[in-house]
């Protein structure tokens, strides 16, 4: 029995790699990075839709090319298109029948009703796709991905262009699935969308993971901001010039020691404050340094 719900080992090809990652059951991981970094490609490789040139993908220890593994993976594409004249109920019934053609222990009607409940689509069940707003379209994406009790969800931009209320609702639904042992890997162009959901974040750059770690650790990094009356001709070591003065990661040193360095350089410090680093800043830093 494997300890991992999903593993990608030494993946190369299609602009990726070498790249390895693993998700444990119940884990929600965020995949962030600039446009063109390979986020969607990585999810398609993990789903078995693209075969890598090198490396292996396993779902609960089973190669993703095996039908038994494919039945455990749900993939939601950012560009998913559903027939506009069909209702939500009809679309999910279609996916449920496909699922039951491979597994006969469940009936399509039961799977469809379960998917409606998971995504909160009950009130919209009899609406045609062309009548749905953006929020319900994203819910439909989640419903078809999670349908049939899938144990690994690969969600591409599931929060894209949603308001804060819709994001909160989807986060809650994904977190509820994770509480049952479902693992999820979620891409987002907006890192802030993942800050209240992902336990771990992977930063992708040119098809490689350039930074990874628990979200609490990454966001626990402290930054000292120093407001000056006038910009310095040259910043002290470890500082960088900002619009209002200077800033520097504390990274093990105290605020007093950092401010003492400013005073040693005869800088006119007007005020200072400490803030925690945002996930957006972490992504921008990896962009600037790689």
N, C-alpha and C positions, 0 to 999 in steps of 0.2 A: 504494500500500500504506500503510495507516494504521499509526501507531506505537502506537495504543491498542487494547486488547482490548475495552474498554467505555468509552463516553463518555455522560454526561448533560449536556446543554447548556441552561441557562436554563429548567429545569423549574419549572412552576407548576401549582397545582391540587391538590385533595384534601388540603389542609392543608400542602402542600409549597411551598417556594420563596420567592423565586427561588433556584435551587440548581443548581450545576454541579459535576461531578467526572469524573475519568478514571482508569482503571486500565490499567497497562501489562502485557504478557504476563509471567506468572510472579509478579505482585505479589499479596500477601495484605494486604488492608486491613480494618481493624476499624471497625465503625459502632456507636458507643455513645451513650447518652443516656437520660434518664428515660422511664418509661412514658408513652406518648402523644406522644412527640416526633416520631413519623413514620417510625421505622426500618423496620417491616414494609411500610408503604405505599411507601417508597422502593424497597425490593427488588422489590415487585410491579410498580412502574412500570418498573424496570430490566429485569424479565423479560418485559415486554410484556403482563402480565395486566391492567394498568390503563393506560388511555391518559391522559396528562397533558393539562391544558387548554392549556398552552403549553410550548414547548421540544421538543427531540428526544433520542431515545435511539438510539445506534448500537452495534452489536456488530461489531468488526473493520471498522468503516467502513460497515457495512450497516444501514439502518434496522431497528429491532427488529421492526417489523410485517411484514417480509419473511420468508417461510419459511426462506430460507437463513440468516438471523440466528437465528431461533428454534431451529434445529437445533444451534446453537453454545452455547446457554444452558441451564444446568441450575439448577433452582430447588427448594430444599427448604424447605417451610413448617414452622413450629413446630407448627402444628395439623394436620399431615398425618394422614389416616386411611386405613388399609389394611384390606381385608376380613379379618376375624379368622380365618375358616376356611381361608384360602389359605395355602400355604407361602411362604417367602421365595423359593424357586426359581420358583414359579408367578407371583408378583407381578413379579419381575424379567423373566421371560419375556414377560409381558403388555406391560411397558414396552418391551422389546426389539423385539417385533413392531410396536408403534406406530412405533418409530424406523425400523425397516426398511421400513415402508410408505412412508416418505419417501425413504429412501436404500437402494438395493438391493445395494450392494457388500458388505455384511456380512450374515451370517446371525444370526437371533435367538439361537440356542444359544451362539454364540461371544460375543456381546455380554453375555448373561446370566452366563456363566462369568467374563468379564473384570470385570464389576461386582461379583461375589462376591469376587473377589480384591482389588480396589481397597479394598473396605470391610472386609475380614477376616471375611466372613460364611460362609465355607466350612463350618465346623462346624455352623452353624445353617440350612443351606440347605433342609433338609427339615422344619424346624419350622414349625408354623402361627404366624401373627402373634399369636394369643392366648396363645401359649406364650413369647413373647419377653420378655426383661427390657428395661429402659429403654435400656441401652447398645446392645443389638442393634437396637432400634427406631431409634435415632439412626444406627446404621451402615446400616440399610436406607434411611433418608432420604438419606444420602450416596450410597449405591449407585445409587439411581434418578436422583439429580441428575447424577452423573458418567457414567452409562451412555451408551455410544455415542461416547466420546471428546470430550465437550463441552469447550469451551475457556474458558468463563466460568461460574463457580459462584456462585450467590447463596444463601447459607446462613443461614437465620433461626433463631437460638438453637440452633445445633447442639450446644452444650455445656451446655444448660440442665439442671440437676438431675442432673448426672453426677458421680461421684466422681473423685478426682484421677488414678486409674489409667486410667479410661475417657477422661478428657480428654486425657491424654498420648498414648494410642493414636490418638485421632481427630486430634489436632494433627499427629502424625507422618504420618498418611495424607494429610492435606490438604497438608502440606509436600512430600510426595513428588509429588503431582499438580502443585504449583506448580513443582517442579524441572523438569517437562516443558513448562513454558510456560503452564500453566493459570492464569488470574487468578481470584481469589476475593474476594468482599465478604461479610463475616460480621458479623451483628449479635449483640450479647450484652448481657443485663441486668447481667451480672457482668463488669466491665472486666478483672478479674484473669485471666479465662479467656483473654484475648487477648494478655497481656503476653509470652508466649513464642512467639508465632506471627506476629502482624501486624507488618509492617514500617512501616506507616503507620496512623494512627488519625484518624477523623473524628468529631467530637462534634456530635451533632444536638440542636437545641433548637427547639421550635415549628416544625418542618419546615425549619429552616435549619441549615446547617453553621456553627457559631459558633467552632469551633477545629479546626485540622487541622495535621498535621505528622508527620515521622518519629517513630516510637515512642521511639527512642534519644534524640532531642532533647528530647521532652516529659518523659521519665523522667530526663533528665540534670539537670533543674532542682534546685537544692539549697536546702534549708530549714534555717535555724538555729533550734534549739529552746533556749530559755533557761529553766532551772528557778530559781524564786524562792522565798524563804522566805515571802513574803506577796504577794498580787496587788497590782499598782500601781493607784492611783486612775485613772490614764490612761496608755495605752501610748505609748512614743516613736513618732515618725513612721515609718511602714512596718511597724510591729509590730502583732500582734493578740493579745489575751488568750486564754490557753488554761487548761485545768484545772490545769496544773502551773506556769504562768508566762506566757511569751510565745513567739511564733514569728514569723519573717519570712523571705521569700524573699531569698536573697543577691543574685541578679540583678545580678551585676557587681561588687558590693562584697565586701570581704574579711571574714572572720569577726572579725578584730581590730577593724575599723572599726565593725561592728555592735555588738560588745560594748562598745566605747568609748562608743557612743551610750547604751547602758544605764547605764554608769557615770556619764556626764554627767547622767543623770536621777536619780542617787543610788538606783539599784535594787539590792537585796541579792541579787546573782547567786550562787547556790549551785553550779550546774553548767551546762554547755552541751554540745550535740552537734549534728552536722550529719548530716542524712539526705537521701536523694533522694525526690522527690515520687512518689507512686503514681499510676497511671492513674485509680483511683477518686477521688483528690483532685482531679485535673484535671477530671473530669466534674462533681464537686460544685461546684467553683469556677465553671464555666460556668453551672451552675444558679443559683447565688447572684447572679451579676453580670448575668444577662440576663432 
